[in-house]
């Protein structure tokens, strides 16, 4: 009996666990789910057939190694910094590994060892990165096969709140790791625009008014900020000829404006310099924002956003000892921007591609909108988890045979995964002009 080992049962793992268990029942496999939180594992697996719950401290080397030895394939949903612990064990015991995280230098350094052992370390196999790579490469390969030359590539993606659940001035609710929300954009951004390499600092990202329109029944407009470093993907996508290449994150315009103020006032600072003992959210926000003195310069929408997050909340106590402003801001988000039980989140992805073909300039927009079902079965969990689960199945049944450290930009990977994602309502709508 083949065994799939999953490390992590957090927010984004619910749909993945459901998928793996259903496939294991059909294929006579076993799913082992390991996490430090027993209640969380039981909530996700519901002790269904073919599932095995394992309480684990990921830093317990002996226990971690024992689980990996027993597995046929490993999926890590742990924080990115912990993947390398698992990856080294996978090399030692000859197990393939999948993650939804960026392939960093530490993982890439294992490429030759993985190849020598006939293993695949498939990274960036979630939503963004993941579905964005696969859907983009499918389009790009199709255009190139007709003789088209790509001149501009823009890829946008955002985890948002569905309109029917949008009831706060931030137009946002937490559907994934809240720490990632707080720290998003910290590295700044590098991208290519009109033939020029553009670099933006963290404090630049949220301050610019940039928007894109989704071609749907409502022609919704979203703001965006550039992601990290887009440049390495130019080679991976084989788009050296493109004058513009940028990957971005989508948000509501009010969110961007409000978050820009938080960044400018250092509320996302990770320095441990704030004494939170006996302090409430009101104390925290009043320390950073003296609204009374600056009322005439404070936008009413931002006042509403501050109020919503706890500007006058003297009941929610912080009590984290000495911590960082980012820690307190994360607490506020977790308390105030939580998805309610029946709330729905929404994933929006849009590729804008311009190309020349037969002497004419043409374009295609490819868009995806996915809504969650509820607080647990979110669109984020669906779009992050399903690509991982489908890829694990394809590796186990030997459909995907490539080895080494990979991301899903090859037809061998993206074609069967995208085909199966359609069965779960994850399908792009393309508009040509």
Buried (B, 14 or more C-beta within 10 A) or exposed (E): EEBBBBBBBBBBBBBBBBBBBBBBBEBEBBBBBBBBEEEBBBEBBEEBEBBBBBEBEBEEEEBBBBBBEBBBBBBBBBBBEBBBBBBBBBBEBEBBBBBBBBBEEEBEEBBEBBBEBEBBBBBBBBBBBBBBBBBBBBBBBEBBEEEBEBBBBBBBBBBBBBEEBBEBBBBBBBBBBBBEBBBBBEEBBBBBBEEEEBEBEBEBBBBEEEEBEBEEEEEBEBBBBBBBBBEEBBEEBBBEEBBBBBBBBBBBBBBBBBBBBBBEEEBBBEEBEBEBEEBBBBBBBBEBBEBEEEEEEBEEBBBBBBBBBBBEBEEBBBEBEEBBBBBBBBBBBBEBBBBEEEBBBBBBBBBBBBBBEEEEEBEBBBBBBBBBBBBBBBBBBBBBBBBBBBBBBBBBEEBBEEBBBBBBBBEBBBBBBBEBBEEBEBEBEEEEE
